[in-house]
Amino acid sequence: MESSGPGGPPGPILLALRSVSMPLIQVKQTPGKTAEQKAALVRELTDAYVRATGGKPESLWVTVEEVATDSWAVGGETLAARAAAAQG
């Protein structure tokens, strides 16, 4: 069910979405961390969020995205190129 129409009251689904807070923490990092390290990171971020905001842990979304070093750049140079230059 959606809105009851233009100018009408919102339907039950819209009301449910409006009343739910789903904060999102996004982490972007280069590959190399283990599944255990990423799980620990997610736990720590969740705990910190709950302490700081009083929010409920089950409402928090955390994503960990790995970005290849040839797809991440600083100062106009990819991290892969910077690492290669540092080695030789």
Residue pairs with C-beta under 8 A, 6 or more apart in sequence:
1 11
1 12
1 13
2 11
2 13
2 14
3 9
3 10
3 11
3 14
4 10
4 11
10 18
20 59
21 55
21 59
22 59
22 60
22 61
23 49
23 53
23 55
23 59
23 60
23 61
24 60
24 61
24 62
24 63
25 45
25 49
25 60
25 61
25 62
25 63
26 62
26 63
26 65
27 41
27 45
27 62
27 63
27 64
27 65
28 65
28 66
28 67
28 72
29 64
29 65
29 66
29 67
30 66
30 67
30 68
30 69
30 72
30 79
31 66
31 67
31 68
31 69
33 41
38 64
41 64
42 62
42 64
45 62
46 57
46 60
46 62
47 57
49 55
49 57
49 60
50 56
50 57
50 60
68 80
69 78
69 79
69 80
69 83
70 78
70 79
70 80
70 81
71 78
72 78
72 79
73 79
74 82
77 85
